[in-house]
Amino acid sequence: MMTETLRTRVWPVVAVLIVIIALWYVAALFMNRSVAVNEAELKGENLTSSELWMKSFTLKKPLLPTPDQIGVEIWKTTAEMKVTSKRSLVYHAWVTLSATLLGFAIGTATGILLAVGIVHNKAMDKSLMPWVIASQTIPILAVAPMLIVVLNAIGISGLLPKALISTYLSFFPVVVGMVKGLRSPEVIQLDLMHTYNANKTQIFWKLRFPASVPFLFASLKVGVAISLIGAIVGELPTGAVAGLGARLLSGSYYGQTIQIWSALFVSAFLAGALVFAVGATERVVNRLMGVKPEARV
């Protein structure tokens, strides 16, 4: 069983990862060589061609950092620093995560309530659903500064503005997924509920909501990932001094590409952890609902 798992699931991922890392080093070698040449000329160093190539891997401000440079930077700013330090990526990740979770919670609750209203009220379906779709056609980079300025003008600052930007992004997939899920029961199932003389509330809790759970969790996996994006985007126009977005900004201001890439990797890891947490919750809920796990092919 273990051998089969390694052969079919682990080794393909490892092989692709090795190829990506190899290509990354090659790209870094060629992209950073011109920087190495300029740096050697400024310092008056007389380096051979092979030394210039090797110097491309050890630049302090490379165009494309190597994976080992990024790994060292992440280690230094996580394991070797106090979590309360303003230079710690754990500290910055927690600031962004706080806004992400708050925005995701508000967006999920808003999306579920809107979906229930849209499914059970024809007026909301005809009038509200088009506006829900139209709201996502506005670029978030245009919405974020305006929202933050308006909220600051009325005295609201800090965590909530960033959370509301996450809410703006995350509620949409929840609305769409829940509407699809609540409408997924077939006519014959609804007719059966009517023969039992079930009212709308009973139909909702006994049929519609259980049927919508798979759709809900699929939407939540998308929503939690883009909530993180919303929190990071919300930190950019505010000139924030804390958070992964602030880390990206400061890195771009001072040309610290290694710092930028390390923040990006931590963001990706955080997004993956959040999606995994939603998936784990889904498995627990399915077990409680008596859903049998699907057999792997």
N, C-alpha and C positions, 0 to 999 in steps of 0.2 A: 504493500500500500504506500509506504513512504517512498520507495523507489519510483513508483508510478507517478506520485505527486511531484517529485523532483524532476522527472523527465518531461511531464506535460505542462507543469505550471511554473516551476522555479527556473529551470535552465533556459527556457526561451527568454524570460525576462532578463536574466543575467547576461545572456548573449547580446541582446539588444543594448543593454546598459554599457557593456564593454565597447561595442561599436561606437556608441554615442560619445563616450569618454575619449576614445582614440581620435575620432574626428574633431572633437573639441580641442585636443592638444595640437593637432595639425593646424586648425584654424587660428589658434592663439599664436602659434609659431610664426605664421605668415603675417598676421595682422599686427603683431607687436614688434616685428623686426625693424620697421621704419622708426618707431619710437626709440628702440635700442640704439640705432645708428645715430639719431639726433642727440640722444643723451650722451653717447660716447664722444661725439664731436664737441659738445658744450664743455665737457669735463677734460677734453684734451687727451682722452684715452686712445691708445693705439691697439685696438683689438683685432684679432684675426677673424676671418669669416665664421669659423666654427664657434668662437667665443661670443660673437654677436648673436648667433642663432641661440646659444644657450642663455644669453642675457635676456632674450625675449621671454623666458619663463620666470624671471626673477624681478621684473620691474615693479616698482612701488605703485605706479599709476598706469597700468597697462590698458590698452584699448579693450582687450578681452582677457579677463583673468582666467588662470587655469583652475581646474577643479580642486587641486591641492591648495592653492592660495585661498580659494573660497572656504574650503574646509577648515584651514588654519584660522581664518578670520572668525568663522562661526564658533569654533572651539574657544578662542580667546574671549569672545564677547558673550559667551554663555557659561561655560564651565569655569573659567578663570576669573570671573567678575561677580560681585555681589548682585543679586537680582534687583536691588534698590538703586544700583548705579545708573546714571543717565546714559552711560555708554553700553549698558547691558542689553543685548537683544531680547532677553527674557522680559525685561522691564518694558521695552517698547512693544513686544508682542502682546503683553498683558493689556496695555493701554488700548491697542487696536482690537484685541479680542473682546474687551468689555463693551466697546461700541458695537461690535459685530453681533454679540449675543443679544444685547438689548434691542437693536434694530431688527434682528431676525425674529425675536419673540413678538415684537409689535407687528411686524410684517406678516407673520404666520397667523396671528389672531385676526388681524384685519382681513387677510385673504380668505380665511375660513368663513368669517361672518359675511363678507361680500358674496362668496360663492353660495352660501345657504340662501341669502336673499335673492340672488339671481335665479336660482333653481326654483324657488317657491313663489316668486313674484314676477309675472310677465312684464310689468312696467319697468322693473329694475333690469330685467334681461334686455329689453329693447333700448332703454335709455342709458344704463350704466356700463354695460359690457363694451360698447364701442369706445367710451371714454377710457376705460381700463386699458384697452389695446392701444389707443392713441397716446396714452401717457408714456409708453415705452419707446415712442418714436423720437422723443426729445433726448439729445445726448446728455449723459449724466454730468459731463464736464461743464455743460452750460447751466444745468440745474443747481449743482453743488454751490458755486459761489453766490448765486442769488439767494438760495435758501439760507445760507449761513449769514449773509448780510442782513436779511430781513429778521432772522431770529435774534441776531446780536442787537439790532435796533430796538427790539422790545425786551431786551435784557436777558435773553436765553442764550447761554454759551456753555462751553465745556463738552460733556459727553453727549447730550441730547441731540445737538445738530448733526453730529456724525452718525448717530444712531438712526435719525430720520432719513438720512441719505441711504443707509442700508435698508431701511424699511421700504423706501421708494423702489429699490431694485428687487427686493425679495418677495414683496406681496404678489407680484404679477404671476410668477409660475405657480404659486399656491392657489390663486384664484382660478387660473386655467385648469390646473390639475384637479382641484376639488369639484369644479363644475362638471368636468368630464366624468369624474368618479361618481358623483351624486346622480348623474344621469345614466350611469352604466347598467343598472338593473333592467332586465328585459321586461317587455309588456306582460308576458305571462306571469312573471314574478310579482309585478304590481297588481295584476288581476287576482292572484292568489291571496295577497294581503287584503284586498278589498272583500274577497269572499269571507275572510275572517273578521270582517267589520272593523278593520284597523283604521284608526284616525291618522292624520298627517304626522303627528308626533311619533306614533308607534312605527309608522312606515319609515320615518327618518332614522330612528335609533335601531330598529330591527333589520332594516334592509339597505337603505341608501348609504348610511354612514359606514357600516361594515364593508360594503362594496367599494367605497371610496378610499379605504385605507391604503391599498397598494398605490393608487394614483397620488395620494397625499404624500407618502414617503418618497416617491420618485420626484415629486415637486420640491420637497424639503431638501433633498440632496443638492438640487440645483440652487435653491434659494439660499442655503447656508453658505455656499461657495461665493455667490455674488454679493452676499451680505458683507463678506470680508473685503471684497473689491470696493464696495460702497464706503466702508469705513476708511480704507486707505485713501480713496479719492477725496473723502471728506476732510482728510488731514492736509491735503495739498494746498487748497486756496486759503487756509487759515493761518499759514505760517506757524503751524504747530511745532512745539519743541519736543514732543513725545509721541511715540507711535511709529509703526513701520513706515507710514507715509512720510513722517518727519525725517526718518532715517534716510529714506530715498532722496528727499529734498536736500538735506545737508550734504549727502554724498555727491549729488549733481552740482551743487554750488562750488565745491572744492575739488572736483574732479576725482573723487575717491571711488573709482569703479569697483574696487574689491568690496567696499562697504555697500555699494548699491546692489551688487550681485548677492552678497550674503543676506541682505534684507529680503531680496526677491526669493531666495531659497527658503528662508524661514517662513515667508508668506505662503509659499507653495506647500511646505510641510504642514503649516497651520490649517490651510484649506483641506488638505488630505485628511488630517486628524478630525476635523469637523464633519466631513462627509462620512468618515468611518464611524464616528459616534452616532450619526443619524442612522447608518446602516445597522449598527449594533442594536439601537433602540427598535428599529423595524423588526429585527429577528425576535426580540423579546416580546413585542406586541403580537407578532404572528403566532408565537408559541402560546401566549395567553388566549388567543382567539381560536386555537386549535388548528391552525393552518399547517399542513404537512410541508416540510422542506422539499424543494424541487430536487430531483435527482440530477447530478452533474453528468454531462455527456462526455 
